[in-house]
Amino acid sequence: MSKVIGIILAGGEGRRMVYRNKGLMPLAGKAMIAHVIARILPQVDALYISANEDLEQYAIFQLPVIQDMPQWRGKGPLAGVASVLKELSDDDVIQVVSCDGPMIPDNLVALLSAARKDAKMVYPTTKDREHYLYFQGKVGDLREIESILVANDLRMRTFLAKLGAKAVYFEDEMAFLNCNHPEDIQRLEEIIDEEL
């Protein structure tokens, strides 16, 4: 039987965050990635962190931390996904999430899984935009990711289009709110305070 494996992408450079590691930035008293882990862990059978810096700090969360394969370093989120795929079987299903999206829905995996019956890959969309870094797909259908990396075609949108990914509509625009700029953290703090 296939397992659902979560992958938290935490390997970015954080350029828009003044080169600070977004997953480790404080949000409501704990690291941002801790909020993501709390949301995604109950939805998956196993969870990995894809990271290239601050490995000791990520190890505190007692989850496997996988670095990008040397030949794919600096090639973005696809490199992180490809490096974790090396650990998985073709029957497994991956659910990718971003380390800076602490509001992901508690039913993300279930809703995307239901929609995946009609497509190899699925990802959420909301009224204003598509959220490519939250895609779900079967590992066996993702093996061509390596040839895409070799071709240096690194855009997530292009990758998902090549695999015929289907967008799945989510009503809650805030569910995929992420932190690309320091002021986004303050906005998220206010939202989290209102929820508590």
Backbone as a printed PyTorch tensor [residue, N CA C, xyz], in Angstrom:
tensor([[[  0.8430,  -1.1910,   0.0000],
         [  0.0000,   0.0000,   0.0000],
         [  0.8840,   1.2490,   0.0000]],

        [[  0.4950,   2.2350,  -0.7720],
         [  1.3210,   3.4420,  -0.8650],
         [  1.1910,   4.2990,   0.3890]],

        [[  2.2680,   4.9920,   0.6980],
         [  2.2990,   5.9030,   1.8320],
         [  2.3310,   7.3300,   1.3070]],

        [[  1.8090,   8.2560,   2.0980],
         [  1.9020,   9.6760,   1.7580],
         [  3.0880,  10.2450,   2.5160]],

        [[  4.0410,  10.7590,   1.7660],
         [  5.2700,  11.3080,   2.3380],
         [  5.2680,  12.8200,   2.1670]],

        [[  5.3790,  13.5320,   3.2610],
         [  5.4520,  14.9890,   3.1960],
         [  6.8840,  15.4530,   2.9930]],

        [[  7.0450,  16.4950,   2.1940],
         [  8.3550,  17.1250,   1.9850],
         [  8.1930,  18.6130,   2.2490]],

        [[  8.9000,  19.1020,   3.2600],
         [  8.9060,  20.5400,   3.5320],
         [ 10.1250,  21.1390,   2.8490]],

        [[  9.8870,  22.0340,   1.9090],
         [ 10.9820,  22.6940,   1.2010],
         [ 11.5170,  23.8440,   2.0440]],

        [[ 12.7550,  23.7000,   2.5080],
         [ 13.3820,  24.7170,   3.3560],
         [ 14.7950,  25.0260,   2.8660]],

        [[ 15.0320,  24.8280,   1.5800],
         [ 16.3860,  24.9810,   1.0570],
         [ 16.6500,  26.2560,   0.3020]],

        [[ 15.7060,  27.1870,   0.3270],
         [ 15.8730,  28.4280,  -0.4330],
         [ 16.9070,  29.3610,   0.1690]],

        [[ 17.2840,  30.3460,  -0.6240],
         [ 18.3050,  31.3100,  -0.1920],
         [ 17.7420,  32.4220,   0.6770]],

        [[ 16.4320,  32.6390,   0.6470],
         [ 15.8350,  33.6970,   1.4540],
         [ 16.2500,  35.0910,   1.0240]],

        [[ 16.4380,  35.2950,  -0.2780],
         [ 16.8840,  36.6040,  -0.7760],
         [ 15.9660,  37.7340,  -0.3490]],

        [[ 14.6490,  37.5090,  -0.4540],
         [ 13.7080,  38.5780,  -0.1050],
         [ 13.6070,  38.7780,   1.3980]],

        [[ 14.1670,  37.8440,   2.1620],
         [ 14.1990,  37.9620,   3.6210],
         [ 15.5970,  38.3510,   4.0820]],

        [[ 16.3060,  39.0780,   3.2790],
         [ 17.6610,  39.5390,   3.5760],
         [ 18.5630,  38.3440,   3.9050]],

        [[ 18.4320,  37.2930,   3.1270],
         [ 19.2420,  36.0760,   3.2360],
         [ 19.1490,  35.4110,   4.6040]],

        [[ 17.9860,  35.4920,   5.2170],
         [ 17.7480,  34.7600,   6.4610],
         [ 16.9530,  33.5060,   6.1310]],

        [[ 17.1880,  32.4530,   6.8670],
         [ 16.5130,  31.1870,   6.6320],
         [ 15.0540,  31.3100,   7.0750]],

        [[ 14.1470,  31.3140,   6.1150],
         [ 12.7390,  31.5780,   6.4150],
         [ 12.1450,  30.5620,   7.3850]],

        [[ 12.4790,  29.3000,   7.2180],
         [ 11.9020,  28.2740,   8.0720],
         [ 12.2450,  28.4360,   9.5400]],

        [[ 13.3700,  29.0820,   9.8190],
         [ 13.8150,  29.2390,  11.2080],
         [ 13.4720,  30.6040,  11.7940]],

        [[ 12.8500,  31.4620,  11.0100],
         [ 12.4700,  32.7770,  11.5350],
         [ 11.3610,  32.6130,  12.5720]],

        [[ 11.4100,  33.4020,  13.6560],
         [ 10.4000,  33.2550,  14.7060],
         [  9.0280,  33.7620,  14.2610]],

        [[  8.0080,  32.9960,  14.6260],
         [  6.6220,  33.3670,  14.3560],
         [  5.7800,  32.8690,  15.5250]],

        [[  5.1630,  33.7840,  16.2300],
         [  4.3040,  33.4410,  17.3780],
         [  5.0230,  32.5320,  18.3710]],

        [[  6.2770,  32.8530,  18.6720],
         [  7.0090,  32.1580,  19.7240],
         [  7.7480,  30.8960,  19.3270]],

        [[  7.6810,  30.5070,  18.0590],
         [  8.4530,  29.3410,  17.6230],
         [  8.8790,  29.5210,  16.1710]],

        [[  9.7700,  28.6490,  15.7260],
         [ 10.2490,  28.7380,  14.3410],
         [  9.0840,  28.5270,  13.3800]],

        [[  9.1170,  29.2570,  12.2690],
         [  8.0330,  29.1570,  11.2990],
         [  7.7870,  27.7160,  10.8530]],

        [[  8.8650,  26.9650,  10.6400],
         [  8.7000,  25.5810,  10.1850],
         [  7.9640,  24.7270,  11.2180]],

        [[  8.0420,  25.0870,  12.4940],
         [  7.3210,  24.3400,  13.5300],
         [  5.8140,  24.4260,  13.3020]],

        [[  5.3360,  25.5760,  12.8400],
         [  3.9100,  25.7300,  12.5200],
         [  3.5340,  24.8410,  11.3320]],

        [[  4.4220,  24.8000,  10.3370],
         [  4.1770,  23.9710,   9.1520],
         [  4.1480,  22.4930,   9.5450]],

        [[  5.1130,  22.0770,  10.3570],
         [  5.1670,  20.6820,  10.8150],
         [  3.8800,  20.3200,  11.5580]],

        [[  3.4270,  21.1990,  12.4440],
         [  2.2110,  20.9280,  13.2170],
         [  0.9940,  20.7460,  12.3140]],

        [[  0.9610,  21.4550,  11.2000],
         [ -0.1820,  21.3580,  10.2750],
         [ -0.1000,  20.1300,   9.3680]],

        [[  1.0920,  19.8080,   8.8740],
         [  1.2070,  18.7560,   7.8570],
         [  1.4410,  17.3650,   8.4560]],

        [[  2.1140,  17.2720,   9.5900],
         [  2.4720,  15.9610,  10.1530],
         [  1.2690,  15.0330,  10.3730]],

        [[  0.1420,  15.5250,  10.9030],
         [ -1.0020,  14.6170,  11.0890],
         [ -1.6080,  14.1130,   9.7720]],

        [[ -1.2350,  14.7220,   8.6650],
         [ -1.8350,  14.3750,   7.3750],
         [ -1.0090,  13.3760,   6.5630]],

        [[  0.2130,  13.0690,   7.0110],
         [  1.1180,  12.2310,   6.2170],
         [  1.6240,  11.0420,   7.0390]],

        [[  2.1830,  10.0560,   6.3330],
         [  2.7370,   8.8800,   7.0080],
         [  4.1850,   9.0890,   7.4420]],

        [[  4.8920,   9.9610,   6.7490],
         [  6.2830,  10.2980,   7.0880],
         [  6.5400,  11.7030,   6.5710]],

        [[  7.5290,  12.3680,   7.1590],
         [  7.8030,  13.7540,   6.7970],
         [  9.3000,  13.9880,   6.7180]],

        [[  9.7350,  14.6510,   5.6420],
         [ 11.1360,  15.0040,   5.4200],
         [ 11.2590,  16.5220,   5.3310]],

        [[ 12.4310,  17.0090,   5.7110],
         [ 12.7740,  18.4160,   5.4980],
         [ 13.8720,  18.4620,   4.4510]],

        [[ 13.6580,  19.2430,   3.4070],
         [ 14.6790,  19.4740,   2.3880],
         [ 15.3590,  20.7970,   2.7200]],

        [[ 16.6350,  20.7440,   3.1150],
         [ 17.3510,  21.9520,   3.5350],
         [ 18.8160,  21.8480,   3.1480]],

        [[ 19.4530,  23.0000,   2.9620],
         [ 20.8700,  23.0340,   2.5970],
         [ 21.7340,  23.8030,   3.5910]],

        [[ 21.1110,  24.5710,   4.4460],
         [ 21.8190,  25.3600,   5.4560],
         [ 21.1860,  25.0880,   6.8250]],

        [[ 21.9010,  25.4310,   7.8850],
         [ 21.3720,  25.3140,   9.2520],
         [ 20.8370,  23.9120,   9.5490]],

        [[ 21.5600,  22.9080,   9.0930],
         [ 21.0990,  21.5240,   9.2240],
         [ 20.9310,  21.1060,  10.6810]],

        [[ 21.8200,  21.5850,  11.5510],
         [ 21.7260,  21.2240,  12.9700],
         [ 20.4440,  21.7860,  13.5750]],

        [[ 20.0810,  22.9960,  13.1800],
         [ 18.8630,  23.5960,  13.7230],
         [ 17.6180,  22.8630,  13.2270]],

        [[ 17.6330,  22.4310,  11.9800],
         [ 16.4970,  21.6610,  11.4670],
         [ 16.4350,  20.2730,  12.1000]],

        [[ 17.5730,  19.7200,  12.4680],
         [ 17.6080,  18.3880,  13.0890],
         [ 16.8780,  18.3690,  14.4340]],

        [[ 16.7370,  19.5150,  15.0660],
         [ 16.0300,  19.6230,  16.3480],
         [ 14.5960,  19.1010,  16.2300]],

        [[ 14.0220,  19.1870,  15.0320],
         [ 12.6290,  18.7690,  14.8440],
         [ 12.4770,  17.2520,  14.7130]],

        [[ 13.5870,  16.5300,  14.8020],
         [ 13.6020,  15.0590,  14.8110],
         [ 12.9060,  14.4530,  13.5890]],

        [[ 13.1700,  15.0640,  12.4490],
         [ 12.7070,  14.5580,  11.1610],
         [ 13.9240,  14.3920,  10.2700]],

        [[ 13.8800,  13.4860,   9.2950],
         [ 15.0210,  13.3780,   8.3770],
         [ 15.2180,  14.6890,   7.6080]],

        [[ 16.4580,  15.1550,   7.5700],
         [ 16.8050,  16.3730,   6.8250],
         [ 17.6660,  15.9440,   5.6440]],

        [[ 17.2000,  16.2310,   4.4370],
         [ 17.8890,  15.8110,   3.2170],
         [ 18.4350,  17.0390,   2.4970]],

        [[ 19.7350,  17.0140,   2.2090],
         [ 20.3610,  18.0820,   1.4260],
         [ 20.2160,  17.7810,  -0.0610]],

        [[ 20.2540,  18.8420,  -0.8780],
         [ 20.2400,  18.6530,  -2.3270],
         [ 21.4560,  17.8380,  -2.7420]],

        [[ 21.2630,  16.9570,  -3.7190],
         [ 22.3820,  16.2110,  -4.2880],
         [ 23.3830,  17.2270,  -4.8380]],

        [[ 24.6870,  16.9710,  -4.7050],
         [ 25.6930,  17.9550,  -5.1340],
         [ 25.5040,  18.4530,  -6.5710]],

        [[ 25.1350,  17.5700,  -7.4790],
         [ 24.9940,  17.9820,  -8.8760],
         [ 23.7880,  18.8970,  -9.1080]],

        [[ 22.8830,  18.9880,  -8.1270],
         [ 21.6870,  19.8120,  -8.2920],
         [ 21.6660,  21.0260,  -7.3740]],

        [[ 22.7330,  21.2430,  -6.6370],
         [ 22.7850,  22.3960,  -5.7320],
         [ 22.5180,  23.6900,  -6.4960]],

        [[ 21.7310,  24.5490,  -5.8920],
         [ 21.4450,  25.8480,  -6.4940],
         [ 20.3850,  25.8050,  -7.5830]],

        [[ 19.7140,  24.6610,  -7.7350],
         [ 18.7040,  24.5420,  -8.7940],
         [ 17.2770,  24.6360,  -8.2570]],

        [[ 17.1210,  25.1870,  -7.0660],
         [ 15.7970,  25.5080,  -6.5650],
         [ 14.9840,  24.3510,  -6.0080]],

        [[ 13.6670,  24.5700,  -5.8880],
         [ 12.7910,  23.5860,  -5.2520],
         [ 12.7920,  22.2150,  -5.9170]],

        [[ 12.9190,  22.1770,  -7.2360],
         [ 12.9290,  20.8770,  -7.9180],
         [ 14.1090,  20.0260,  -7.4650]],

        [[ 15.2400,  20.6590,  -7.1740],
         [ 16.4140,  19.9280,  -6.6800],
         [ 16.1230,  19.3080,  -5.3200]],

        [[ 15.4290,  20.0510,  -4.4670],
         [ 15.0600,  19.5150,  -3.1580],
         [ 14.1350,  18.3240,  -3.2740]],

        [[ 13.1400,  18.4380,  -4.1390],
         [ 12.2010,  17.3310,  -4.3410],
         [ 12.9350,  16.1120,  -4.8910]],

        [[ 13.7520,  16.3120,  -5.9260],
         [ 14.4790,  15.1960,  -6.5520],
         [ 15.3870,  14.4910,  -5.5490]],

        [[ 16.0060,  15.2410,  -4.6620],
         [ 16.9220,  14.6540,  -3.6820],
         [ 16.1740,  13.7840,  -2.6760]],

        [[ 14.9770,  14.1920,  -2.2790],
         [ 14.1790,  13.3730,  -1.3600],
         [ 13.6170,  12.1470,  -2.0810]],

        [[ 13.2690,  12.2900,  -3.3580],
         [ 12.7150,  11.1510,  -4.1090],
         [ 13.6530,   9.9530,  -4.0940]],

        [[ 14.9580,  10.2090,  -4.0000],
         [ 15.9480,   9.1230,  -3.9610],
         [ 15.6960,   8.1770,  -2.7820]],

        [[ 15.0260,   8.6760,  -1.7480],
         [ 14.7710,   7.8970,  -0.5320],
         [ 13.4650,   7.1030,  -0.5930]],

        [[ 12.6590,   7.3120,  -1.6340],
         [ 11.2860,   6.8070,  -1.6440],
         [ 11.0470,   5.7570,  -2.7180]],

        [[  9.9640,   4.9990,  -2.5510],
         [  9.6000,   3.9940,  -3.5610],
         [  8.6010,   4.5940,  -4.5480]],

        [[  8.5130,   3.9940,  -5.7290],
         [  7.6480,   4.5060,  -6.7880],
         [  6.1780,   4.5380,  -6.4020]],

        [[  5.7630,   3.6850,  -5.4750],
         [  4.3540,   3.6460,  -5.0680],
         [  3.9850,   4.7440,  -4.0730]],

        [[  4.9780,   5.3520,  -3.4440],
         [  4.6940,   6.4140,  -2.4800],
         [  4.1110,   7.6340,  -3.1880]],

        [[  3.3670,   8.4120,  -2.4240],
         [  2.8100,   9.6810,  -2.8980],
         [  3.4840,  10.7780,  -2.0930]],

        [[  3.9310,  11.8360,  -2.7740],
         [  4.5260,  12.9480,  -2.0270],
         [  3.5650,  14.1250,  -1.9650]],

        [[  3.6050,  14.8010,  -0.8320],
         [  2.8980,  16.0670,  -0.6470],
         [  3.9580,  17.0970,  -0.3020]],

        [[  4.1790,  18.0200,  -1.2110],
         [  5.1870,  19.0520,  -1.0200],
         [  4.5320,  20.2730,  -0.3900]],

        [[  5.2220,  20.8820,   0.5810],
         [  4.7810,  22.1400,   1.1820],
         [  6.0060,  23.0290,   1.3780]],

        [[  5.7500,  24.3010,   1.5650],
         [  6.8340,  25.2590,   1.7600],
         [  7.0290,  25.5490,   3.2460]],

        [[  8.2650,  25.8030,   3.6400],
         [  8.5770,  26.0670,   5.0540],
         [  8.0190,  27.4000,   5.5320]],

        [[  7.5910,  28.2590,   4.5950],
         [  7.1070,  29.5830,   4.9970],
         [  5.6000,  29.7280,   4.7920]],

        [[  4.8840,  28.6010,   4.8380],
         [  3.4250,  28.6160,   4.7060],
         [  2.7510,  28.0190,   5.9250]],

        [[  2.7540,  28.7290,   7.0480],
         [  2.2810,  28.1430,   8.3070],
         [  0.7690,  28.0030,   8.4520]],

        [[  0.0050,  28.4120,   7.4380],
         [ -1.4530,  28.3760,   7.5490],
         [ -2.0820,  27.2810,   6.6790]],

        [[ -1.2870,  26.3290,   6.1940],
         [ -1.8300,  25.3290,   5.2680],
         [ -3.0240,  24.5990,   5.8890]],

        [[ -3.9930,  24.2370,   5.0560],
         [ -5.2160,  23.6130,   5.5740],
         [ -4.9590,  22.2590,   6.2350]],

        [[ -5.7630,  21.9630,   7.2340],
         [ -5.6710,  20.6760,   7.9240],
         [ -6.1270,  19.5170,   7.0400]],

        [[ -6.8030,  19.8350,   5.9300],
         [ -7.2850,  18.7940,   5.0190],
         [ -6.6250,  18.8950,   3.6410]],

        [[ -5.4680,  19.5180,   3.5710],
         [ -4.7640,  19.6960,   2.2950],
         [ -4.5480,  18.3630,   1.5870]],

        [[ -3.9720,  17.3980,   2.2920],
         [ -3.6420,  16.1050,   1.6850],
         [ -4.9090,  15.3980,   1.2100]],

        [[ -5.9460,  15.3890,   2.0240],
         [ -7.1850,  14.6920,   1.6580],
         [ -7.8350,  15.3090,   0.4260]],

        [[ -7.9080,  16.6310,   0.3790],
         [ -8.5540,  17.2860,  -0.7650],
         [ -7.7580,  17.0860,  -2.0500]],

        [[ -6.4430,  17.1920,  -1.9600],
         [ -5.6290,  16.9810,  -3.1590],
         [ -5.6550,  15.5110,  -3.5810]],

        [[ -5.6560,  14.5940,  -2.6170],
         [ -5.7170,  13.1610,  -2.9410],
         [ -7.0000,  12.8220,  -3.6880]],

        [[ -8.1100,  13.3870,  -3.2490],
         [ -9.3930,  13.1340,  -3.9130],
         [ -9.3530,  13.6260,  -5.3570]],

        [[ -8.7190,  14.7540,  -5.5940],
         [ -8.6400,  15.3280,  -6.9440],
         [ -7.6370,  14.5860,  -7.8210]],

        [[ -6.6930,  13.8960,  -7.2150],
         [ -5.6310,  13.2310,  -7.9850],
         [ -6.1400,  12.0020,  -8.7350]],

        [[ -7.3440,  11.6020,  -8.4950],
         [ -7.9130,  10.4770,  -9.2440],
         [ -8.0340,  10.8180, -10.7340]],

        [[ -8.1030,  12.1070, -11.0510],
         [ -8.2600,  12.5640, -12.4400],
         [ -6.9650,  13.0630, -13.0650]],

        [[ -5.8660,  13.0660, -12.3340],
         [ -4.6070,  13.6070, -12.8580],
         [ -3.4360,  12.9830, -12.1130]],

        [[ -2.2750,  12.9370, -12.7610],
         [ -1.0690,  12.4100, -12.1030],
         [ -0.6410,  13.3010, -10.9490]],

        [[ -0.7670,  14.5980, -11.1760],
         [ -0.2900,  15.5730, -10.1880],
         [ -1.3680,  16.6190,  -9.9750]],

        [[ -1.4110,  17.1460,  -8.7560],
         [ -2.3650,  18.2020,  -8.4220],
         [ -1.6710,  19.2430,  -7.5530]],

        [[ -2.1990,  20.4500,  -7.5900],
         [ -1.6950,  21.5320,  -6.7440],
         [ -2.8510,  22.4790,  -6.4480]],

        [[ -2.7840,  23.2040,  -5.3270],
         [ -3.8790,  24.1030,  -4.9710],
         [ -3.8250,  25.4270,  -5.7300]],

        [[ -5.0090,  25.9720,  -5.9160],
         [ -5.1340,  27.3170,  -6.4650],
         [ -6.1920,  28.0450,  -5.6390]],

        [[ -6.0390,  29.3470,  -5.5190],
         [ -7.0370,  30.1760,  -4.8530],
         [ -7.4700,  31.2490,  -5.8440]],

        [[ -8.3460,  32.1140,  -5.4230],
         [ -8.9140,  33.1160,  -6.3270],
         [ -7.8430,  33.9240,  -7.0530]],

        [[ -6.8130,  34.3110,  -6.3440],
         [ -5.8260,  35.2310,  -6.9050],
         [ -4.5810,  34.5900,  -7.4980]],

        [[ -4.2860,  33.3400,  -7.1230],
         [ -3.0460,  32.7610,  -7.6510],
         [ -2.9770,  31.2520,  -7.4730]],

        [[ -1.9950,  30.6760,  -8.1590],
         [ -1.7540,  29.2460,  -8.0560],
         [ -0.5820,  29.0190,  -7.1010]],

        [[ -0.6110,  27.8920,  -6.4170],
         [  0.3710,  27.6200,  -5.3670],
         [  1.1430,  26.3490,  -5.7300]],

        [[  2.1090,  26.5080,  -6.6050],
         [  2.8390,  25.3780,  -7.1800],
         [  3.6900,  24.6210,  -6.1670]],

        [[  4.1360,  25.2930,  -5.1000],
         [  5.0200,  24.6360,  -4.1300],
         [  4.2730,  23.7270,  -3.1540]],

        [[  2.9930,  23.4870,  -3.4240],
         [  2.1810,  22.6210,  -2.5610],
         [  1.6050,  21.4580,  -3.3670]],

        [[  2.3810,  20.9400,  -4.3010],
         [  1.8390,  19.9090,  -5.1840],
         [  1.8890,  18.5190,  -4.5600]],

        [[  1.0730,  17.6450,  -5.1400],
         [  1.0120,  16.2480,  -4.7040],
         [  1.0750,  15.3520,  -5.9390]],

        [[  1.8140,  14.2490,  -5.8330],
         [  1.8960,  13.3100,  -6.9480],
         [  2.5500,  12.0150,  -6.5200]],

        [[  2.4010,  11.0040,  -7.3370],
         [  2.9890,   9.6930,  -7.0740],
         [  4.4570,   9.7160,  -7.4870]],

        [[  5.3120,   9.1520,  -6.6630],
         [  6.7570,   9.1810,  -6.9020],
         [  7.1060,   8.6110,  -8.2750]],

        [[  6.4820,   7.4980,  -8.6450],
         [  6.7770,   6.8830,  -9.9410],
         [  6.5130,   7.7940, -11.1230]],

        [[  5.5730,   8.7190, -10.9630],
         [  5.2510,   9.6670, -12.0340],
         [  6.1880,  10.8680, -12.0520]],

        [[  7.0540,  10.9590, -11.0550],
         [  7.9300,  12.1270, -10.9170],
         [  9.3780,  11.8450, -11.2910]],

        [[  9.6730,  10.6450, -11.7050],
         [ 11.0710,  10.2710, -11.9510],
         [ 11.7370,  11.1110, -13.0370]],

        [[ 10.9600,  11.6830, -13.9520],
         [ 11.5780,  12.5000, -15.0050],
         [ 12.0760,  13.8560, -14.4880]],

        [[ 11.8880,  14.0940, -13.2110],
         [ 12.3780,  15.3400, -12.6210],
         [ 13.8910,  15.4900, -12.8290]],

        [[ 14.6080,  14.3690, -12.8350],
         [ 16.0620,  14.4350, -13.0210],
         [ 16.4250,  14.9610, -14.4010]],

        [[ 15.7130,  14.5110, -15.4380],
         [ 16.0180,  15.0030, -16.7890],
         [ 15.6750,  16.4810, -16.9180]],

        [[ 14.6730,  16.9260, -16.1910],
         [ 14.3090,  18.3480, -16.1940],
         [ 15.4090,  19.1650, -15.5260]],

        [[ 15.9730,  18.6410, -14.4470],
         [ 17.0850,  19.3280, -13.7780],
         [ 18.3140,  19.3870, -14.6760]],

        [[ 18.6060,  18.2970, -15.3650],
         [ 19.7570,  18.2630, -16.2760],
         [ 19.5730,  19.2850, -17.3930]],

        [[ 18.3350,  19.4270, -17.8730],
         [ 18.0410,  20.3930, -18.9420],
         [ 18.0060,  21.8270, -18.4200]],

        [[ 18.1040,  21.9850, -17.1090],
         [ 18.1150,  23.3000, -16.4670],
         [ 16.7970,  24.0620, -16.6640]],

        [[ 15.7120,  23.3190, -16.7800],
         [ 14.3790,  23.9020, -16.9280],
         [ 13.7370,  23.8800, -15.5430]],

        [[ 13.9960,  24.9010, -14.7470],
         [ 13.7780,  24.8210, -13.3060],
         [ 12.4770,  25.4290, -12.7910]],

        [[ 11.6540,  25.9720, -13.6450],
         [ 10.4220,  26.6140, -13.1730],
         [  9.4040,  25.5580, -12.7490]],

        [[  8.9090,  25.6990, -11.5490],
         [  7.9470,  24.7380, -11.0130],
         [  6.6970,  24.6780, -11.8910]],

        [[  6.2360,  25.8140, -12.3530],
         [  5.0400,  25.8560, -13.1970],
         [  5.2420,  25.0420, -14.4770]],

        [[  6.4150,  25.1740, -15.0890],
         [  6.7260,  24.4280, -16.3130],
         [  6.7530,  22.9300, -16.0280]],

        [[  7.3840,  22.5530, -14.9300],
         [  7.4680,  21.1490, -14.5280],
         [  6.0770,  20.5490, -14.3530]],

        [[  5.2170,  21.2420, -13.6230],
         [  3.8730,  20.7320, -13.3750],
         [  3.0620,  20.6550, -14.6690]],

        [[  3.2340,  21.6360, -15.5440],
         [  2.5210,  21.6180, -16.8310],
         [  2.9580,  20.4240, -17.6780]],

        [[  4.2630,  20.1280, -17.6760],
         [  4.7700,  18.9830, -18.4510],
         [  4.1480,  17.6720, -17.9950]],

        [[  3.8400,  17.5910, -16.7170],
         [  3.2560,  16.3670, -16.1750],
         [  1.7280,  16.4010, -16.1640]],

        [[  1.1510,  17.4290, -16.7670],
         [ -0.3100,  17.5160, -16.8450],
         [ -0.9810,  17.7260, -15.5040]],

        [[ -0.3400,  18.4730, -14.6230],
         [ -0.8960,  18.7040, -13.2850],
         [ -2.2090,  19.4770, -13.3660]],

        [[ -3.0720,  19.1790, -12.4270],
         [ -4.3970,  19.7950, -12.3650],
         [ -4.4690,  20.7140, -11.1450]],

        [[ -5.0220,  21.9040, -11.3380],
         [ -5.2190,  22.8440, -10.2360],
         [ -6.4950,  22.4810,  -9.4840]],

        [[ -6.4270,  22.5450,  -8.1620],
         [ -7.5700,  22.2410,  -7.3010],
         [ -7.9050,  23.5020,  -6.5180]],

        [[ -9.1370,  23.9660,  -6.6490],
         [ -9.5240,  25.2410,  -6.0450],
         [ -9.7240,  25.1190,  -4.5340]],

        [[ -9.1360,  26.0660,  -3.8040],
         [ -9.3230,  26.2050,  -2.3590],
         [ -9.9180,  27.5880,  -2.1120]],

        [[-10.9640,  27.6310,  -1.3260],
         [-11.6800,  28.8800,  -1.0550],
         [-10.8530,  29.8500,  -0.2020]],

        [[-10.1680,  29.3100,   0.8100],
         [ -9.4740,  30.1420,   1.8020],
         [ -8.1630,  30.6990,   1.2520]],

        [[ -8.1720,  31.9600,   0.8980],
         [ -6.9910,  32.6370,   0.3520],
         [ -5.8450,  32.6720,   1.3660]],

        [[ -6.1810,  32.7320,   2.6530],
         [ -5.1610,  32.8350,   3.6960],
         [ -4.4200,  31.5120,   3.9170]],

        [[ -4.9870,  30.4120,   3.4610],
         [ -4.4030,  29.0970,   3.7190],
         [ -2.9940,  28.9580,   3.1630]],

        [[ -2.6990,  29.6810,   2.0980],
         [ -1.3890,  29.5550,   1.4620],
         [ -0.5800,  30.8460,   1.5660]],

        [[ -0.9540,  31.6710,   2.5220],
         [ -0.2100,  32.8980,   2.7840],
         [  1.1940,  32.5170,   3.2340]],

        [[  2.1950,  33.0940,   2.5900],
         [  3.5670,  32.7590,   2.9770],
         [  4.3530,  34.0190,   3.2830]],

        [[  5.5620,  33.8230,   3.7290],
         [  6.4150,  34.9310,   4.1610],
         [  7.5480,  35.1390,   3.1700]],

        [[  7.3760,  36.1060,   2.3130],
         [  8.4420,  36.4460,   1.3760],
         [  9.1990,  37.6980,   1.7910]],

        [[  8.5950,  38.4840,   2.6700],
         [  9.1950,  39.7440,   3.1140],
         [  9.0250,  39.8560,   4.6280]],

        [[  9.9110,  40.5840,   5.2970],
         [  9.7960,  40.7080,   6.7610],
         [  8.4170,  41.1800,   7.2320]],

        [[  7.7700,  42.0700,   6.4760],
         [  6.4500,  42.5670,   6.9000],
         [  5.3710,  41.4770,   6.8530]],

        [[  5.6030,  40.4300,   6.0660],
         [  4.6500,  39.3140,   6.0170],
         [  4.5860,  38.5840,   7.3540]],

        [[  5.7010,  38.5510,   8.0720],
         [  5.7180,  37.8820,   9.3790],
         [  4.8010,  38.6100,  10.3520]],

        [[  4.8480,  39.9350,  10.3370],
         [  3.9760,  40.7030,  11.2250],
         [  2.5030,  40.4260,  10.8930]],

        [[  2.1880,  40.3610,   9.6130],
         [  0.8120,  40.0700,   9.1930],
         [  0.3760,  38.6910,   9.6900]],

        [[  1.2560,  37.7050,   9.5660],
         [  0.9400,  36.3580,  10.0430],
         [  0.8020,  36.3130,  11.5600]],

        [[  1.6450,  37.0590,  12.2590],
         [  1.5500,  37.1250,  13.7330],
         [  0.1540,  37.5890,  14.1400]],

        [[ -0.3580,  38.6080,  13.4520],
         [ -1.6860,  39.1400,  13.7760],
         [ -2.7670,  38.0920,  13.5260]],

        [[ -2.6530,  37.3590,  12.4360],
         [ -3.6400,  36.3250,  12.1090],
         [ -3.6000,  35.2060,  13.1440]],

        [[ -2.4000,  34.7670,  13.5040],
         [ -2.2600,  33.6890,  14.4890],
         [ -2.7840,  34.1310,  15.8480]],

        [[ -2.5100,  35.3820,  16.2490],
         [ -3.0280,  35.9040,  17.5160],
         [ -4.5580,  35.8720,  17.5370]],

        [[ -5.1850,  36.1960,  16.3960],
         [ -6.6470,  36.1850,  16.3200],
         [ -7.2000,  34.7690,  16.4600]],

        [[ -6.4470,  33.7750,  15.9730],
         [ -6.9110,  32.3830,  16.0330],
         [ -6.7980,  31.7920,  17.4300]],

        [[ -5.8620,  32.3040,  18.2350],
         [ -5.6300,  31.7330,  19.5750],
         [ -6.6610,  32.1970,  20.5860]]])
